[in-house]
Amino acid sequence: GQADLIEPAAVQDLFAAPFSIEGQDVQVSATLGLVRLLEHDGTATDALKDADIALKRAKSQRRGGHFYFSRGMGVEIRERVRLMHALRGGFARGELFLAYQPQVELAGRRAFGAEALLRWRTEDGRFVPPDRFIPIAEYSGLIIDIGAWVLREACAELVRVRAAGHLDFTMSINVSQVQFRHPHFIDMLRQALAGTGAPPERVELEITESMAMEEPDLLIERLAEIKRTGVSIAIDDFGTGFSSLSYLQRLRVDRLKIDRAFVTEITDAARGSSIAEMVIELGRNLGLSIIAEGVEDERQAQILQTLGCPLAQGYLFARPLAPEALIEWLGNDALTRAA
C-alpha cells in the first residue's frame, strides 16, 4: 500500500540535486512514465509495456515531466500498430490508388491540370481517410516507398493524359515531409520522370506551408535541387501557418494554394474574404501563380475571380476522378468548349 503513495514529484526531487560520480557533479533530468497498479489487471510484462507507452507520451509532450498510462493510450497505440500492418499489406496488394481532381482556369472554365490524391480502399471495400493513414505511413517510414510509387504513378498518368491529346496539362503531386527530407528524394523524383518520360515542366510538387517553415536552410537547398530538374513547386494550405514574408521571397516557389478554409470563409461574412484576398495580393506582389482549393459553389468562384484569383479546384468543377474517368472528363470538357 505504501508504494502507491509515492508522488511523481517525490521521484523528480531525487534528481534535483546533482549526482557525484568520481568527484564530478553530474546533473540529470528525469522523465517519468507511470502505471497505476491498482487499476492494472495484466501481467508484470504488460505493466512494463504500458509504463513505456506512458514514458514515450511524456517525452513527446514535456521532457522532465510525467505521464500516467491510461487505457485509451494502449488502445490508440494498438490501433496504430494494427493500421500500420494493414497499410503495409494493403500497399503490397495494390489497395492504394490515385484519384485526380481537375484544376481549372476560372475565366474560361478550362482544365489546365489535376492534383493527384492518394486513396486507400481495403479488401472489404472500406475507405480509410488519408488523414488517418498518411501520419501512420510517415511514422513507420512506409511513406518513402509509398511516396516513390505515387511519384511514378502520377507521372505515368500525366503521360497517358498527354497521349490522349491534352498537352498543356500539369500534374500536381503532394510530397510528405518525411519523404521530402529523405536523402534520396531527388533521385526518386528523377527516376519517376525518366522512367515514365513525363516532361518535368508539366510536373508540380506540393509541399505544405508548415514544412516550408520548419527547416528553412534544408528547404531552400532542396527546392533549388528540385528546380534544377525543371519541376515546379506549390505551397499547399497557404495561410494556415505563419510564414515570414522575407523567407517566402527566398524560397523558389511558383504557386500558392489558398486553403479551403479561407475559400469557405469568403461567402460567410462581410470581412470573410480578407485572408483569401491577402494571399492573392501577396502572390501578385511576389509574381507567384495562385490557385484556390475547395471551391464548392458558383458564388465562391465569382468572388475569387473578382478578387483576382485565376485558378481553382473543387467539387463545383469536379470531384477526384479515377484515371480513366479523368481522361473522359477532359475529353468532354474540351468538346463542351468547342461546341
TAFENLIN-V443134 format. One record per pair of residues at least 4 apart in sequence whose C-alpha atoms are under 7 Angstrom apart, sorted by the first residue. I is the first residue (numbers start at 1). J is the second residue. D is the distance in whole Angstrom. If there is no record, write none. Layout:
i:I j:J d:D
i:I j:J d:D
This chain:
i:6 j:10 d:7
i:7 j:11 d:7
i:8 j:12 d:6
i:8 j:66 d:7
i:9 j:13 d:6
i:10 j:14 d:7
i:12 j:16 d:7
i:12 j:30 d:7
i:15 j:28 d:6
i:15 j:29 d:6
i:15 j:30 d:7
i:18 j:25 d:6
i:18 j:26 d:5
i:18 j:27 d:4
i:18 j:28 d:7
i:19 j:25 d:6
i:19 j:26 d:5
i:19 j:27 d:6
i:20 j:24 d:5
i:20 j:25 d:5
i:20 j:26 d:6
i:21 j:25 d:6
i:21 j:26 d:7
i:29 j:64 d:6
i:30 j:64 d:5
i:31 j:58 d:7
i:31 j:59 d:7
i:31 j:63 d:6
i:31 j:64 d:4
i:31 j:65 d:5
i:31 j:66 d:6
i:32 j:55 d:6
i:32 j:58 d:7
i:32 j:65 d:6
i:32 j:66 d:4
i:32 j:67 d:6
i:33 j:51 d:5
i:33 j:52 d:6
i:33 j:54 d:4
i:33 j:55 d:4
i:33 j:58 d:6
i:33 j:66 d:6
i:33 j:67 d:5
i:33 j:68 d:6
i:34 j:51 d:5
i:34 j:54 d:6
i:34 j:67 d:6
i:34 j:68 d:5
i:34 j:69 d:6
i:35 j:47 d:7
i:35 j:50 d:7
i:35 j:51 d:5
i:35 j:68 d:6
i:35 j:69 d:5
i:36 j:40 d:6
i:42 j:46 d:6
i:42 j:47 d:7
i:43 j:47 d:6
i:44 j:48 d:6
i:45 j:49 d:6
i:46 j:50 d:6
i:47 j:51 d:6
i:48 j:52 d:6
i:49 j:53 d:6
i:50 j:54 d:6
i:50 j:69 d:6
i:50 j:74 d:7
i:51 j:55 d:6
i:51 j:69 d:6
i:52 j:56 d:6
i:53 j:57 d:6
i:54 j:58 d:6
i:54 j:67 d:6
i:54 j:68 d:6
i:54 j:69 d:5
i:55 j:59 d:6
i:55 j:67 d:7
i:56 j:60 d:6
i:57 j:61 d:6
i:57 j:67 d:7
i:58 j:62 d:6
i:58 j:63 d:6
i:58 j:65 d:6
i:58 j:66 d:6
i:58 j:67 d:5
i:59 j:63 d:5
i:69 j:73 d:7
i:70 j:74 d:7
i:71 j:75 d:6
i:72 j:76 d:6
i:73 j:77 d:6
i:74 j:78 d:6
i:75 j:79 d:6
i:76 j:80 d:6
i:77 j:81 d:6
i:78 j:82 d:6
i:79 j:83 d:6
i:80 j:84 d:6
i:80 j:136 d:7
i:81 j:85 d:6
i:82 j:86 d:6
i:83 j:87 d:6
i:84 j:88 d:6
i:84 j:136 d:6
i:85 j:89 d:6
i:86 j:90 d:6
i:87 j:91 d:6
i:88 j:92 d:6
i:89 j:93 d:6
i:90 j:94 d:6
i:90 j:95 d:5
i:90 j:96 d:7
i:90 j:122 d:7
i:91 j:95 d:6
i:91 j:96 d:6
i:95 j:120 d:6
i:95 j:121 d:6
i:95 j:122 d:6
i:96 j:119 d:6
i:96 j:120 d:5
i:96 j:121 d:7
i:97 j:118 d:6
i:97 j:119 d:5
i:97 j:120 d:6
i:98 j:116 d:6
i:98 j:117 d:5
i:98 j:118 d:5
i:98 j:119 d:6
i:99 j:116 d:6
i:99 j:117 d:5
i:99 j:118 d:7
i:99 j:119 d:7
i:99 j:320 d:5
i:99 j:321 d:5
i:99 j:322 d:5
i:99 j:323 d:7
i:100 j:114 d:6
i:100 j:115 d:5
i:100 j:116 d:5
i:100 j:117 d:6
i:100 j:320 d:5
i:100 j:321 d:5
i:100 j:322 d:6
i:100 j:323 d:7
i:100 j:326 d:7
i:101 j:114 d:5
i:101 j:115 d:5
i:101 j:116 d:7
i:101 j:318 d:7
i:101 j:319 d:6
i:101 j:320 d:4
i:101 j:321 d:6
i:102 j:111 d:6
i:102 j:113 d:6
i:102 j:114 d:4
i:102 j:115 d:7
i:102 j:313 d:6
i:102 j:318 d:6
i:103 j:111 d:6
i:103 j:112 d:6
i:103 j:113 d:5
i:103 j:114 d:5
i:103 j:312 d:6
i:103 j:313 d:5
i:104 j:109 d:6
i:104 j:110 d:5
i:104 j:111 d:4
i:104 j:112 d:6
i:104 j:311 d:6
i:104 j:312 d:5
i:104 j:313 d:6
i:105 j:109 d:5
i:105 j:110 d:5
i:105 j:111 d:6
i:105 j:112 d:7
i:105 j:310 d:6
i:105 j:311 d:5
i:105 j:312 d:7
i:106 j:305 d:7
i:106 j:310 d:6
i:106 j:311 d:5
i:106 j:312 d:7
i:107 j:310 d:7
i:112 j:168 d:7
i:112 j:169 d:5
i:112 j:170 d:6
i:113 j:169 d:5
i:113 j:170 d:4
i:113 j:171 d:6
i:114 j:170 d:7
i:114 j:171 d:5
i:114 j:172 d:6
i:115 j:171 d:6
i:115 j:172 d:5
i:115 j:173 d:6
i:116 j:154 d:6
i:116 j:172 d:6
i:116 j:173 d:5
i:119 j:130 d:7
i:120 j:127 d:6
i:120 j:128 d:6
i:121 j:125 d:6
i:121 j:126 d:5
i:121 j:127 d:4
i:121 j:128 d:7
i:122 j:126 d:5
i:122 j:127 d:6
i:128 j:132 d:7
i:128 j:133 d:7
i:129 j:133 d:7
i:130 j:134 d:5
i:131 j:135 d:7
i:133 j:137 d:6
i:134 j:138 d:6
i:135 j:139 d:6
i:136 j:140 d:6
i:137 j:141 d:6
i:137 j:142 d:5
i:137 j:143 d:5
i:138 j:142 d:6
i:138 j:143 d:5
i:138 j:178 d:6
i:142 j:146 d:6
i:143 j:147 d:5
i:143 j:179 d:6
i:144 j:148 d:6
i:144 j:179 d:5
i:145 j:149 d:6
i:146 j:150 d:6
i:147 j:151 d:6
i:147 j:179 d:7
i:148 j:152 d:6
i:148 j:188 d:6
i:149 j:153 d:6
i:150 j:154 d:6
i:151 j:155 d:6
i:151 j:189 d:7
i:151 j:192 d:6
i:152 j:156 d:6
i:152 j:192 d:5
i:152 j:196 d:7
i:153 j:157 d:6
i:154 j:158 d:6
i:155 j:159 d:6
i:155 j:192 d:7
i:155 j:193 d:7
i:155 j:196 d:6
i:155 j:198 d:6
i:156 j:160 d:6
i:156 j:196 d:5
i:156 j:198 d:7
i:157 j:161 d:6
i:158 j:162 d:6
i:158 j:171 d:6
i:158 j:198 d:7
i:159 j:163 d:6
i:159 j:198 d:6
i:160 j:164 d:6
i:161 j:165 d:7
i:161 j:166 d:6
i:161 j:327 d:6
i:162 j:166 d:5
i:162 j:167 d:5
i:169 j:202 d:7
i:170 j:202 d:5
i:170 j:203 d:6
i:170 j:204 d:7
i:171 j:202 d:6
i:171 j:203 d:5
i:171 j:204 d:6
i:172 j:203 d:6
i:172 j:204 d:5
i:172 j:205 d:6
i:172 j:206 d:7
i:173 j:204 d:6
i:173 j:205 d:5
i:173 j:206 d:6
i:174 j:205 d:6
i:174 j:206 d:5
i:174 j:207 d:6
i:175 j:179 d:7
i:175 j:180 d:6
i:175 j:205 d:7
i:175 j:206 d:6
i:175 j:207 d:6
i:176 j:180 d:6
i:177 j:181 d:6
i:177 j:211 d:6
i:178 j:182 d:6
i:179 j:185 d:7
i:180 j:185 d:6
i:184 j:188 d:6
i:185 j:189 d:6
i:186 j:190 d:6
i:186 j:226 d:7
i:187 j:191 d:6
i:188 j:192 d:6
i:189 j:193 d:6
i:190 j:194 d:6
i:191 j:195 d:6
i:192 j:196 d:6
i:193 j:197 d:6
i:193 j:198 d:5
i:193 j:200 d:7
i:200 j:229 d:7
i:200 j:230 d:5
i:200 j:231 d:5
i:201 j:230 d:5
i:201 j:231 d:5
i:201 j:232 d:7
i:203 j:231 d:5
i:203 j:232 d:6
i:204 j:231 d:6
i:204 j:232 d:5
i:204 j:233 d:5
i:204 j:234 d:7
i:205 j:232 d:6
i:205 j:233 d:5
i:205 j:234 d:6
i:206 j:233 d:6
i:206 j:234 d:5
i:206 j:235 d:6
i:206 j:236 d:6
i:207 j:211 d:7
i:207 j:234 d:6
i:207 j:235 d:5
i:207 j:236 d:6
i:208 j:212 d:6
i:208 j:235 d:5
i:208 j:236 d:5
i:208 j:237 d:6
i:209 j:213 d:6
i:209 j:235 d:6
i:209 j:236 d:6
i:209 j:237 d:6
i:209 j:238 d:6
i:209 j:241 d:6
i:210 j:214 d:6
i:210 j:241 d:6
i:212 j:216 d:7
i:212 j:219 d:7
i:213 j:243 d:6
i:215 j:219 d:6
i:216 j:220 d:6
i:217 j:221 d:6
i:218 j:222 d:6
i:219 j:223 d:6
i:220 j:224 d:6
i:220 j:251 d:6
i:221 j:225 d:6
i:222 j:226 d:6
i:223 j:227 d:6
i:223 j:252 d:6
i:224 j:228 d:6
i:224 j:252 d:7
i:225 j:229 d:7
i:226 j:231 d:6
i:227 j:231 d:6
i:227 j:232 d:6
i:232 j:254 d:6
i:233 j:253 d:5
i:233 j:254 d:5
i:233 j:255 d:6
i:234 j:253 d:6
i:234 j:254 d:6
i:234 j:255 d:4
i:234 j:256 d:6
i:234 j:257 d:7
i:235 j:255 d:6
i:235 j:256 d:5
i:235 j:257 d:6
i:236 j:256 d:7
i:236 j:257 d:5
i:237 j:257 d:6
i:237 j:258 d:6
i:237 j:259 d:4
i:238 j:256 d:6
i:238 j:257 d:6
i:238 j:258 d:5
i:238 j:259 d:6
i:239 j:258 d:7
i:239 j:259 d:7
i:243 j:248 d:7
i:244 j:248 d:6
i:245 j:249 d:6
i:246 j:250 d:7
i:247 j:251 d:7
i:254 j:288 d:5
i:254 j:289 d:6
i:255 j:288 d:5
i:255 j:289 d:4
i:255 j:290 d:6
i:256 j:283 d:7
i:256 j:288 d:7
i:256 j:289 d:6
i:256 j:290 d:5
i:256 j:291 d:6
i:257 j:290 d:6
i:257 j:291 d:5
i:257 j:292 d:6
i:257 j:293 d:7
i:258 j:262 d:7
i:258 j:276 d:7
i:258 j:291 d:6
i:258 j:292 d:5
i:258 j:293 d:6
i:259 j:263 d:7
i:259 j:292 d:7
i:259 j:293 d:6
i:260 j:264 d:6
i:260 j:293 d:5
i:260 j:294 d:5
i:261 j:265 d:6
i:262 j:266 d:6
i:262 j:275 d:6
i:262 j:276 d:6
i:263 j:276 d:7
i:263 j:292 d:7
i:263 j:294 d:7
i:263 j:295 d:7
i:263 j:300 d:7
i:264 j:268 d:7
i:265 j:269 d:7
i:265 j:272 d:5
i:265 j:273 d:7
i:266 j:272 d:5
i:266 j:273 d:4
i:266 j:300 d:7
i:267 j:272 d:7
i:267 j:300 d:6
i:268 j:272 d:6
i:273 j:277 d:6
i:274 j:278 d:6
i:275 j:279 d:6
i:276 j:280 d:6
i:277 j:281 d:6
i:277 j:307 d:6
i:278 j:282 d:6
i:279 j:283 d:6
i:280 j:284 d:6
i:280 j:290 d:7
i:280 j:308 d:7
i:280 j:309 d:6
i:281 j:285 d:6
i:282 j:286 d:6
i:283 j:287 d:6
i:283 j:288 d:5
i:283 j:289 d:6
i:283 j:290 d:6
i:284 j:288 d:6
i:290 j:309 d:6
i:290 j:310 d:7
i:290 j:311 d:6
i:291 j:309 d:7
i:291 j:310 d:7
i:291 j:311 d:5
i:291 j:312 d:5
i:292 j:311 d:6
i:292 j:312 d:5
i:292 j:313 d:6
i:293 j:312 d:6
i:293 j:313 d:5
i:293 j:314 d:6
i:294 j:313 d:6
i:294 j:314 d:4
i:294 j:315 d:7
i:295 j:300 d:6
i:295 j:301 d:7
i:295 j:312 d:7
i:295 j:313 d:6
i:295 j:314 d:4
i:295 j:315 d:6
i:295 j:316 d:6
i:296 j:314 d:6
i:296 j:315 d:5
i:296 j:316 d:5
i:297 j:301 d:7
i:297 j:316 d:6
i:298 j:302 d:6
i:299 j:303 d:6
i:300 j:304 d:6
i:301 j:305 d:6
i:302 j:306 d:6
i:303 j:307 d:6
i:304 j:308 d:6
i:304 j:309 d:5
i:305 j:309 d:5
i:305 j:310 d:6
i:313 j:317 d:7
i:314 j:318 d:6
i:314 j:319 d:7
i:315 j:319 d:5
i:321 j:325 d:6
i:321 j:326 d:5
i:322 j:326 d:6
i:323 j:327 d:7
i:324 j:328 d:6
i:325 j:329 d:6
i:326 j:330 d:6
i:327 j:331 d:6
i:328 j:332 d:6
i:329 j:333 d:6
i:330 j:334 d:6
i:331 j:335 d:6
i:332 j:336 d:6
i:333 j:337 d:6
i:334 j:338 d:6
i:335 j:339 d:6
